[in-house]
């Protein structure tokens, strides 16, 4: 009996010890988890602040020593975050002098990055074939494609001229207009024509016209401004502009696909003019490359140009998956809607000196053949 009692008490003591140890273990684990979450949040905040700081500096970047002093974090935490971002290809670091490095966002580095081609586009389904063709052309070339979506053509061309883009796809008018003052880009081919129109909302009578700045849409809007004295409102977000137009904020809107088909399907929306009626809008958009990129990677540029030409010759729906995915993410339209919108375009890469000279004469800005020749590949 005595032995039974002792065994029972010993077992209870062991049970109590185990329970105590489990409680202690849970407490320690809870503390570790809490500290781990605090660490993760802290590093996440540092990452966000660092990216914002770099974005605000643009192509000038930021010296790594300045980052240490600008952000209220330890040097070890900053160094750890920079290394992680660099491994992910989000930032680029270059040595500057013997003891310092300069840091940029990859998309804002003013120069070519080995193995990476940065492409700037606007929110338009017109660029689906080109995006798909360049993705296909770079297969097996050990080149990655990074697409950057812009809200305005002038911002896109400015980035191309700063060499934070290797390639910029934008209205032909914008390419030429911005190239008149410098020689920082070369136009390698056209993209296509069509796919845009000026619409009116019959329920509105405020004579306001929404259009994009320094673009094909601005050219299409000129007659409406002359004839009816329409007041222009420039937009950088075509989706938002389309919603505001349908809601009655503007009587007129110059817009392109896929937003055009969407807006046109609503009651009371009428077409004032379309780009097909304007011969001078051919080609609507063109592909420009940084002159520095052409000089350092000329053969790669020619592969891209030939690739688009060959792609258009035998383009099929399955070949468009990459471009459809990019534009779908940028605009919010589904693949079926984007494929339908492509029917509004006539795709052609053809662009020669005579075409470009006539284009500029028709839009009212004559440019010498010699100057235009310098802009073409």
Residue pairs with C-beta under 8 A, 6 or more apart in sequence:
42 73
42 77
43 77
43 80
43 81
46 71
46 73
46 77
46 78
46 81
47 81
47 84
47 85
49 71
50 67
50 71
50 78
50 81
50 82
50 85
51 85
51 90
51 105
53 62
53 67
53 70
53 71
54 61
54 62
54 91
54 103
54 104
54 105
54 108
55 105
55 108
57 104
57 108
58 108
59 104
59 108
59 109
59 110
59 162
59 163
59 164
61 102
61 103
61 104
61 108
61 109
62 70
62 102
62 103
62 104
63 96
63 100
63 101
63 102
63 103
64 82
64 93
64 100
64 101
64 102
64 103
65 100
67 78
67 82
67 103
68 75
68 78
71 78
82 91
82 93
82 103
85 91
86 92
86 93
89 106
89 116
90 105
90 106
91 103
91 104
91 105
91 106
92 103
92 104
92 105
92 106
92 109
92 113
93 101
93 102
93 103
93 104
94 101
94 102
94 104
95 101
96 102
104 110
106 113
106 116
106 118
106 146
107 118
107 146
107 148
107 164
108 164
109 164
110 162
110 163
110 164
111 163
111 292
112 163
112 166
112 290
112 292
112 293
112 296
112 297
115 142
115 143
115 144
116 143
116 144
116 146
117 134
117 138
117 143
117 144
117 145
117 146
117 166
117 167
117 300
117 304
118 146
118 147
118 148
118 164
118 165
118 166
118 167
119 131
119 134
119 145
119 146
119 147
119 148
119 165
119 166
119 167
119 168
119 169
120 147
120 148
120 149
120 150
120 156
120 159
120 160
120 165
120 167
120 168
120 169
120 170
121 127
121 131
121 147
121 148
121 149
121 150
121 156
121 169
121 170
121 326
121 330
122 149
122 150
122 151
122 152
122 153
122 156
122 169
122 170
123 149
123 151
123 238
123 239
123 327
123 330
123 331
124 195
124 256
124 257
124 285
124 327
125 195
125 257
125 258
125 327
125 331
125 333
125 338
125 341
125 342
125 345
126 191
126 192
126 195
126 256
126 257
126 284
126 285
126 345
127 169
127 191
127 285
127 323
127 327
128 320
128 323
128 324
128 326
128 327
128 338
128 342
129 191
129 192
129 308
129 311
129 312
129 315
129 320
129 323
129 342
129 347
130 169
130 191
130 287
130 308
130 323
131 147
131 322
131 323
131 326
131 327
132 311
132 319
132 320
132 321
132 322
132 323
132 324
133 304
133 307
133 308
133 310
133 311
133 312
134 145
134 167
134 304
134 307
134 308
135 145
135 322
135 323
136 307
136 311
136 319
136 322
137 303
137 304
137 306
137 307
137 308
137 311
138 144
138 145
138 304
141 300
141 303
143 300
147 326
148 159
148 165
149 330
150 156
150 159
151 236
151 237
152 212
152 213
152 214
152 215
152 236
153 170
153 171
153 174
153 212
153 213
153 214
153 215
154 174
154 178
154 213
154 214
156 165
156 168
156 170
156 174
157 168
157 170
157 174
157 175
157 178
157 185
157 288
158 178
159 165
159 168
160 167
160 168
160 184
160 185
160 288
160 289
160 290
161 178
161 182
161 184
161 185
161 290
163 184
163 290
163 292
163 293
165 290
166 289
166 290
166 293
166 297
167 287
167 288
167 289
167 290
167 293
167 304
168 175
168 185
168 287
168 288
168 289
169 191
169 285
169 286
169 287
169 288
170 215
170 285
170 286
170 288
171 214
171 215
171 216
171 284
171 285
171 286
172 187
172 190
172 216
172 283
172 284
172 285
172 286
172 351
172 356
172 359
173 214
173 215
173 216
173 218
173 219
173 359
173 363
174 214
174 215
175 185
175 187
175 286
175 288
175 375
176 187
176 356
176 359
176 360
176 365
176 367
176 372
176 375
177 214
177 365
178 185
179 185
179 187
179 288
179 375
180 367
180 371
183 291
183 374
184 290
184 291
184 292
185 288
185 289
185 290
185 291
185 375
186 288
186 289
186 291
186 294
186 375
186 376
186 377
187 286
187 287
187 288
187 351
187 356
187 375
187 376
187 377
188 287
188 288
188 289
188 301
188 304
188 305
188 377
189 286
189 287
189 305
189 308
189 309
189 349
189 350
189 351
189 377
190 283
190 285
190 286
190 287
190 348
190 349
190 350
190 351
191 283
191 284
191 285
191 286
191 287
191 347
191 349
192 283
192 284
192 285
192 345
192 346
192 347
192 348
193 275
193 276
193 281
193 282
193 283
193 284
193 345
193 346
193 348
194 274
194 275
194 276
194 284
194 344
194 345
194 346
195 256
195 257
195 260
195 275
195 284
195 341
195 344
195 345
196 216
196 217
196 220
196 254
196 255
196 256
196 257
196 260
196 274
196 275
196 281
196 284
197 220
197 254
197 255
197 260
197 264
197 271
197 272
197 273
197 274
197 275
198 209
198 220
198 221
198 224
198 252
198 253
198 254
198 255
198 271
198 272
198 273
198 274
199 245
199 252
199 253
199 254
199 255
199 260
199 263
199 264
199 269
199 270
199 271
199 272
200 251
200 252
200 269
200 270
200 271
200 272
201 245
201 246
201 248
201 250
201 251
201 252
201 253
201 268
201 269
202 268
202 269
202 270
203 248
203 268
204 248
204 249
204 250
204 251
205 251
206 250
206 251
207 228
207 229
207 230
207 231
207 251
207 252
208 230
208 231
208 233
208 249
208 250
208 251
208 252
209 221
209 224
209 225
209 230
209 231
209 232
209 233
209 250
209 251
209 252
209 253
209 254
210 233
210 234
210 235
210 241
210 244
210 245
210 249
210 250
210 252
210 253
210 254
210 255
211 217
211 218
211 220
211 221
211 232
211 233
211 234
211 235
211 253
211 254
212 218
212 234
212 235
212 236
212 238
212 254
213 234
213 236
216 256
216 275
216 281
216 284
216 285
217 254
217 255
217 256
218 254
219 278
219 280
219 281
219 363
220 254
220 273
220 275
220 278
220 281
221 230
221 232
221 252
221 254
223 273
224 230
224 252
224 272
224 273
225 232
230 251
230 252
233 250
235 241
238 255
238 256
238 259
238 331
239 259
239 331
239 332
241 250
241 253
241 255
241 259
242 253
242 255
242 259
242 262
242 263
244 250
245 253
245 255
245 263
246 263
246 266
246 269
252 272
253 263
255 263
257 341
257 342
257 344
257 345
258 327
258 331
258 333
258 337
258 338
258 341
259 331
260 341
260 344
261 337
261 340
261 341
261 344
262 333
262 337
263 269
264 271
275 281
275 284
279 362
280 358
280 359
280 362
280 363
282 355
282 359
283 348
283 350
283 351
283 355
283 359
286 351
287 305
287 308
289 301
289 304
289 377
293 301
294 301
294 377
301 377
305 349
305 377
308 349
309 349
311 319
312 347
312 348
312 349
315 347
317 339
320 339
320 342
324 335
324 338
324 339
325 335
327 333
327 338
328 334
328 335
328 338
331 338
333 341
351 376
352 376
353 369
353 372
353 373
353 376
356 372
356 375
356 376
357 367
357 369
357 372
360 366
360 367
360 372
